[in-house]
Amino acid sequence: MKLLRSLLLLLPLFAAYDVQAAKIAVTDLAYAERVSGYFHFVDYHNKSSERASHSERERDSFESSSASSRSSYSGRSQTDYTEVESSYSYIEYGELRKFVGDIKGEILKNGGFQLTQAKPYTAKGSEKIYDIISRIKKGAYPGADYVLFGTVSELDFRDEVNPIIGTDTLSNTFSLSLVAEFSLINTRTYEVKAAFSATGEGQDVRVVTGGSRVVPSRGKVVSEVSKSLGIDVARQINEQLGGGESYPNPNPANGNTMQEGEVMHFSQ
């Protein structure tokens, strides 16, 4: 009886030990941006050559006198002119490394996951940055049970000046809004466990008087965007996965899965 009682007391400890929080790696936010431009090139060269000669002869004596003179001139000129103008456009791929710190912090606050460190994506920017399955297979997220893969779909800066009614002052608002798409992917089965869009916003408002010039605090705005984005991401993960509890290490299961080489586009 005493032995049975002791085993019953130890069962909660064994249960807590067996069910450990799953490990998650958070990627930097991938983006694709169209870059456009225009160039106008003018090349002008002028080449010229000149040649001149002059000869003179003079003779003087008591009996006769004579004089002669001769001169010549020749020249040549060549002009080369080239003018080219054109426009160009290409897609630039990369990662934003400024906005994931607060995402990790909010995930840790909720206690649902442990965090593992992802390897940064260092390959030359190309569409392959979206092939998250290939990156998982190449060992970019060692020890992770899940990868939270995020891509930027909208990044909007605004600098607005508006009059304050009833005064001779102006209100200068500098704001930034970031929208990103996220997928939480099982590293063993490539099953998409959660998918959602999250938003981060921040602004800096200054009052302008007497024609003065103000410089907005970009650091403050970026910080607010990062914090609000992190809160929104953690909230939606909890909503889709059940909220609050520790998620056990995943086992292979059927579900919505991604295939290797499948490209997920959330921008442009």
LUMTORLO-238341 format. One record per residue (C-alpha): residue in three letters; residue number from 1; x, y, z; chain. Coordinates in nm, 2 decimals. Layout:
REM residues N
(site "ALA",NUM,(X,Y,Z),"A")
...
REM end
This chain:
REM residues 268
(site "MET",1,(0.00,0.00,0.00),"A")
(site "LYS",2,(0.28,0.24,0.09),"A")
(site "LEU",3,(0.45,0.16,-0.24),"A")
(site "LEU",4,(0.14,0.23,-0.44),"A")
(site "ARG",5,(0.09,0.56,-0.26),"A")
(site "SER",6,(0.45,0.66,-0.34),"A")
(site "LEU",7,(0.40,0.58,-0.71),"A")
(site "LEU",8,(0.08,0.79,-0.72),"A")
(site "LEU",9,(0.27,1.08,-0.58),"A")
(site "LEU",10,(0.54,1.05,-0.84),"A")
(site "LEU",11,(0.31,1.03,-1.14),"A")
(site "PRO",12,(0.27,1.41,-1.19),"A")
(site "LEU",13,(0.64,1.45,-1.19),"A")
(site "PHE",14,(0.69,1.18,-1.46),"A")
(site "ALA",15,(0.41,1.34,-1.67),"A")
(site "ALA",16,(0.57,1.69,-1.64),"A")
(site "TYR",17,(0.90,1.54,-1.74),"A")
(site "ASP",18,(0.77,1.35,-2.05),"A")
(site "VAL",19,(0.58,1.64,-2.20),"A")
(site "GLN",20,(0.83,1.90,-2.29),"A")
(site "ALA",21,(0.76,2.22,-2.48),"A")
(site "ALA",22,(0.83,2.19,-2.85),"A")
(site "LYS",23,(1.13,2.38,-2.99),"A")
(site "ILE",24,(1.07,2.65,-3.25),"A")
(site "ALA",25,(1.31,2.85,-3.47),"A")
(site "VAL",26,(1.21,3.19,-3.60),"A")
(site "THR",27,(1.34,3.30,-3.94),"A")
(site "ASP",28,(1.42,3.65,-4.04),"A")
(site "LEU",29,(1.15,3.81,-4.25),"A")
(site "ALA",30,(1.20,3.74,-4.62),"A")
(site "TYR",31,(1.11,4.00,-4.88),"A")
(site "ALA",32,(1.09,4.05,-5.25),"A")
(site "GLU",33,(1.10,4.41,-5.38),"A")
(site "ARG",34,(1.08,4.54,-5.74),"A")
(site "VAL",35,(1.36,4.78,-5.81),"A")
(site "SER",36,(1.32,5.02,-6.11),"A")
(site "GLY",37,(1.54,5.29,-6.25),"A")
(site "TYR",38,(1.64,5.50,-6.55),"A")
(site "PHE",39,(1.97,5.59,-6.71),"A")
(site "HIS",40,(2.08,5.84,-6.97),"A")
(site "PHE",41,(2.44,5.81,-7.11),"A")
(site "VAL",42,(2.61,6.06,-7.35),"A")
(site "ASP",43,(2.96,6.01,-7.49),"A")
(site "TYR",44,(3.11,6.29,-7.71),"A")
(site "HIS",45,(3.46,6.29,-7.86),"A")
(site "ASN",46,(3.61,6.53,-8.11),"A")
(site "LYS",47,(3.94,6.46,-8.28),"A")
(site "SER",48,(4.12,6.72,-8.49),"A")
(site "SER",49,(4.47,6.75,-8.66),"A")
(site "GLU",50,(4.64,7.04,-8.82),"A")
(site "ARG",51,(4.95,7.09,-9.03),"A")
(site "ALA",52,(5.10,7.41,-9.15),"A")
(site "SER",53,(5.42,7.50,-9.35),"A")
(site "HIS",54,(5.59,7.82,-9.46),"A")
(site "SER",55,(5.90,7.88,-9.68),"A")
(site "GLU",56,(6.05,8.21,-9.79),"A")
(site "ARG",57,(6.34,8.30,-10.02),"A")
(site "GLU",58,(6.49,8.65,-10.07),"A")
(site "ARG",59,(6.78,8.75,-10.30),"A")
(site "ASP",60,(6.93,9.10,-10.32),"A")
(site "SER",61,(7.22,9.23,-10.55),"A")
(site "PHE",62,(7.32,9.55,-10.72),"A")
(site "GLU",63,(7.19,9.42,-11.05),"A")
(site "SER",64,(6.87,9.24,-10.96),"A")
(site "SER",65,(6.64,9.15,-10.67),"A")
(site "SER",66,(6.38,8.88,-10.62),"A")
(site "ALA",67,(6.16,8.75,-10.34),"A")
(site "SER",68,(5.93,8.45,-10.31),"A")
(site "SER",69,(5.70,8.32,-10.03),"A")
(site "ARG",70,(5.49,8.00,-10.00),"A")
(site "SER",71,(5.27,7.87,-9.73),"A")
(site "SER",72,(5.03,7.58,-9.69),"A")
(site "TYR",73,(4.77,7.46,-9.44),"A")
(site "SER",74,(4.57,7.14,-9.40),"A")
(site "GLY",75,(4.33,7.02,-9.12),"A")
(site "ARG",76,(4.10,6.73,-9.04),"A")
(site "SER",77,(3.83,6.69,-8.78),"A")
(site "GLN",78,(3.64,6.38,-8.66),"A")
(site "THR",79,(3.35,6.37,-8.42),"A")
(site "ASP",80,(3.21,6.06,-8.24),"A")
(site "TYR",81,(2.88,6.09,-8.06),"A")
(site "THR",82,(2.69,5.82,-7.87),"A")
(site "GLU",83,(2.37,5.86,-7.67),"A")
(site "VAL",84,(2.19,5.58,-7.49),"A")
(site "GLU",85,(1.89,5.59,-7.26),"A")
(site "SER",86,(1.68,5.31,-7.11),"A")
(site "SER",87,(1.49,5.20,-6.81),"A")
(site "TYR",88,(1.54,4.88,-6.61),"A")
(site "SER",89,(1.35,4.67,-6.35),"A")
(site "TYR",90,(1.45,4.37,-6.14),"A")
(site "ILE",91,(1.34,4.18,-5.83),"A")
(site "GLU",92,(1.56,4.21,-5.52),"A")
(site "TYR",93,(1.54,3.93,-5.26),"A")
(site "GLY",94,(1.66,3.94,-4.91),"A")
(site "GLU",95,(1.57,3.93,-4.53),"A")
(site "LEU",96,(1.49,4.19,-4.28),"A")
(site "ARG",97,(1.68,4.13,-3.96),"A")
(site "LYS",98,(1.52,4.40,-3.74),"A")
(site "PHE",99,(1.18,4.27,-3.64),"A")
(site "VAL",100,(1.21,3.92,-3.51),"A")
(site "GLY",101,(1.35,3.99,-3.17),"A")
(site "ASP",102,(1.02,4.09,-3.02),"A")
(site "ILE",103,(0.85,3.80,-3.19),"A")
(site "LYS",104,(1.08,3.56,-3.00),"A")
(site "GLY",105,(1.03,3.75,-2.68),"A")
(site "GLU",106,(0.65,3.73,-2.69),"A")
(site "ILE",107,(0.67,3.36,-2.77),"A")
(site "LEU",108,(0.89,3.30,-2.47),"A")
(site "LYS",109,(0.65,3.51,-2.25),"A")
(site "ASN",110,(0.36,3.28,-2.35),"A")
(site "GLY",111,(0.55,2.97,-2.25),"A")
(site "GLY",112,(0.42,2.75,-2.53),"A")
(site "PHE",113,(0.76,2.69,-2.70),"A")
(site "GLN",114,(1.13,2.67,-2.64),"A")
(site "LEU",115,(1.34,2.87,-2.88),"A")
(site "THR",116,(1.63,2.74,-3.09),"A")
(site "GLN",117,(1.87,2.96,-3.29),"A")
(site "ALA",118,(1.83,2.95,-3.67),"A")
(site "LYS",119,(2.13,2.98,-3.90),"A")
(site "PRO",120,(2.11,3.31,-4.10),"A")
(site "TYR",121,(2.04,3.28,-4.47),"A")
(site "THR",122,(2.37,3.38,-4.64),"A")
(site "ALA",123,(2.32,3.27,-5.00),"A")
(site "LYS",124,(2.30,3.53,-5.28),"A")
(site "GLY",125,(1.95,3.67,-5.29),"A")
(site "SER",126,(1.72,3.48,-5.52),"A")
(site "GLU",127,(1.38,3.32,-5.53),"A")
(site "LYS",128,(1.53,3.02,-5.34),"A")
(site "ILE",129,(1.50,3.22,-5.02),"A")
(site "TYR",130,(1.13,3.11,-5.02),"A")
(site "ASP",131,(1.21,2.74,-5.04),"A")
(site "ILE",132,(1.19,2.68,-4.67),"A")
(site "ILE",133,(1.17,2.30,-4.70),"A")
(site "SER",134,(1.51,2.29,-4.87),"A")
(site "ARG",135,(1.65,2.51,-4.60),"A")
(site "ILE",136,(1.51,2.28,-4.33),"A")
(site "LYS",137,(1.67,1.97,-4.51),"A")
(site "LYS",138,(2.00,2.15,-4.53),"A")
(site "GLY",139,(2.01,2.19,-4.15),"A")
(site "ALA",140,(1.94,2.56,-4.12),"A")
(site "TYR",141,(1.73,2.50,-3.80),"A")
(site "PRO",142,(1.91,2.24,-3.59),"A")
(site "GLY",143,(1.71,2.09,-3.31),"A")
(site "ALA",144,(1.39,2.27,-3.40),"A")
(site "ASP",145,(1.05,2.09,-3.41),"A")
(site "TYR",146,(0.89,2.38,-3.58),"A")
(site "VAL",147,(1.00,2.67,-3.80),"A")
(site "LEU",148,(0.81,3.00,-3.80),"A")
(site "PHE",149,(0.87,3.13,-4.15),"A")
(site "GLY",150,(0.77,3.49,-4.22),"A")
(site "THR",151,(0.76,3.70,-4.53),"A")
(site "VAL",152,(0.69,4.07,-4.58),"A")
(site "SER",153,(0.38,4.15,-4.78),"A")
(site "GLU",154,(0.36,4.53,-4.72),"A")
(site "LEU",155,(0.60,4.79,-4.58),"A")
(site "ASP",156,(0.46,5.14,-4.58),"A")
(site "PHE",157,(0.64,5.46,-4.46),"A")
(site "ARG",158,(0.44,5.78,-4.43),"A")
(site "ASP",159,(0.55,6.13,-4.35),"A")
(site "GLU",160,(0.24,6.36,-4.32),"A")
(site "VAL",161,(0.20,6.73,-4.22),"A")
(site "ASN",162,(-0.14,6.85,-4.12),"A")
(site "PRO",163,(-0.26,7.19,-3.97),"A")
(site "ILE",164,(-0.39,7.19,-3.62),"A")
(site "ILE",165,(-0.74,7.35,-3.63),"A")
(site "GLY",166,(-0.75,7.69,-3.45),"A")
(site "THR",167,(-0.38,7.74,-3.43),"A")
(site "ASP",168,(-0.09,7.84,-3.65),"A")
(site "THR",169,(0.10,7.52,-3.58),"A")
(site "LEU",170,(0.13,7.20,-3.78),"A")
(site "SER",171,(0.13,6.83,-3.68),"A")
(site "ASN",172,(0.41,6.62,-3.84),"A")
(site "THR",173,(0.33,6.25,-3.82),"A")
(site "PHE",174,(0.60,5.99,-3.93),"A")
(site "SER",175,(0.46,5.64,-3.93),"A")
(site "LEU",176,(0.55,5.29,-4.04),"A")
(site "SER",177,(0.32,4.99,-4.10),"A")
(site "LEU",178,(0.45,4.64,-4.16),"A")
(site "VAL",179,(0.23,4.34,-4.27),"A")
(site "ALA",180,(0.39,4.00,-4.28),"A")
(site "GLU",181,(0.26,3.65,-4.36),"A")
(site "PHE",182,(0.36,3.36,-4.13),"A")
(site "SER",183,(0.36,2.98,-4.15),"A")
(site "LEU",184,(0.44,2.75,-3.87),"A")
(site "ILE",185,(0.59,2.44,-4.02),"A")
(site "ASN",186,(0.67,2.09,-3.87),"A")
(site "THR",187,(1.03,2.02,-3.95),"A")
(site "ARG",188,(0.97,1.64,-3.97),"A")
(site "THR",189,(0.65,1.62,-4.17),"A")
(site "TYR",190,(0.65,1.97,-4.33),"A")
(site "GLU",191,(0.29,2.00,-4.21),"A")
(site "VAL",192,(0.17,2.36,-4.18),"A")
(site "LYS",193,(0.04,2.38,-3.82),"A")
(site "ALA",194,(-0.06,2.75,-3.83),"A")
(site "ALA",195,(-0.08,3.02,-4.09),"A")
(site "PHE",196,(-0.18,3.39,-4.05),"A")
(site "SER",197,(-0.11,3.75,-4.13),"A")
(site "ALA",198,(0.03,3.98,-3.86),"A")
(site "THR",199,(0.07,4.36,-3.85),"A")
(site "GLY",200,(0.31,4.59,-3.67),"A")
(site "GLU",201,(0.25,4.97,-3.65),"A")
(site "GLY",202,(0.44,5.26,-3.50),"A")
(site "GLN",203,(0.45,5.64,-3.53),"A")
(site "ASP",204,(0.62,5.96,-3.40),"A")
(site "VAL",205,(0.41,6.28,-3.38),"A")
(site "ARG",206,(0.58,6.62,-3.36),"A")
(site "VAL",207,(0.43,6.97,-3.34),"A")
(site "VAL",208,(0.59,7.22,-3.58),"A")
(site "THR",209,(0.57,7.59,-3.51),"A")
(site "GLY",210,(0.71,7.90,-3.69),"A")
(site "GLY",211,(0.84,7.72,-3.99),"A")
(site "SER",212,(1.08,7.51,-3.78),"A")
(site "ARG",213,(1.20,7.17,-3.91),"A")
(site "VAL",214,(1.16,6.85,-3.71),"A")
(site "VAL",215,(1.34,6.52,-3.74),"A")
(site "PRO",216,(1.13,6.22,-3.65),"A")
(site "SER",217,(1.27,5.94,-3.43),"A")
(site "ARG",218,(1.30,5.65,-3.67),"A")
(site "GLY",219,(1.43,5.43,-3.38),"A")
(site "LYS",220,(1.12,5.49,-3.18),"A")
(site "VAL",221,(0.89,5.41,-3.47),"A")
(site "VAL",222,(1.08,5.09,-3.56),"A")
(site "SER",223,(1.07,4.98,-3.19),"A")
(site "GLU",224,(0.70,5.02,-3.18),"A")
(site "VAL",225,(0.65,4.83,-3.50),"A")
(site "SER",226,(0.86,4.54,-3.37),"A")
(site "LYS",227,(0.68,4.52,-3.04),"A")
(site "SER",228,(0.33,4.53,-3.18),"A")
(site "LEU",229,(0.42,4.28,-3.45),"A")
(site "GLY",230,(0.56,4.04,-3.19),"A")
(site "ILE",231,(0.24,4.07,-2.98),"A")
(site "ASP",232,(0.02,4.00,-3.28),"A")
(site "VAL",233,(0.22,3.70,-3.39),"A")
(site "ALA",234,(0.22,3.53,-3.04),"A")
(site "ARG",235,(-0.15,3.60,-3.00),"A")
(site "GLN",236,(-0.24,3.43,-3.33),"A")
(site "ILE",237,(-0.01,3.13,-3.27),"A")
(site "ASN",238,(-0.20,3.08,-2.94),"A")
(site "GLU",239,(-0.54,3.12,-3.10),"A")
(site "GLN",240,(-0.46,2.86,-3.37),"A")
(site "LEU",241,(-0.28,2.61,-3.15),"A")
(site "GLY",242,(-0.51,2.62,-2.85),"A")
(site "GLY",243,(-0.35,2.89,-2.64),"A")
(site "GLY",244,(-0.13,2.88,-2.34),"A")
(site "GLU",245,(-0.03,2.52,-2.28),"A")
(site "SER",246,(0.30,2.37,-2.36),"A")
(site "TYR",247,(0.30,2.20,-2.69),"A")
(site "PRO",248,(0.45,1.84,-2.68),"A")
(site "ASN",249,(0.72,1.74,-2.93),"A")
(site "PRO",250,(0.54,1.67,-3.26),"A")
(site "ASN",251,(0.49,1.32,-3.40),"A")
(site "PRO",252,(0.46,1.25,-3.77),"A")
(site "ALA",253,(0.10,1.30,-3.88),"A")
(site "ASN",254,(-0.10,1.36,-4.19),"A")
(site "GLY",255,(-0.22,1.71,-4.26),"A")
(site "ASN",256,(-0.16,2.02,-4.47),"A")
(site "THR",257,(0.20,1.98,-4.59),"A")
(site "MET",258,(0.44,2.16,-4.81),"A")
(site "GLN",259,(0.66,1.99,-5.07),"A")
(site "GLU",260,(1.02,2.06,-5.13),"A")
(site "GLY",261,(1.07,2.33,-5.38),"A")
(site "GLU",262,(0.73,2.48,-5.33),"A")
(site "VAL",263,(0.76,2.86,-5.33),"A")
(site "MET",264,(0.55,3.07,-5.09),"A")
(site "HIS",265,(0.50,3.42,-5.22),"A")
(site "PHE",266,(0.35,3.69,-5.00),"A")
(site "SER",267,(0.50,4.00,-5.15),"A")
(site "GLN",268,(0.46,4.20,-5.47),"A")
REM end
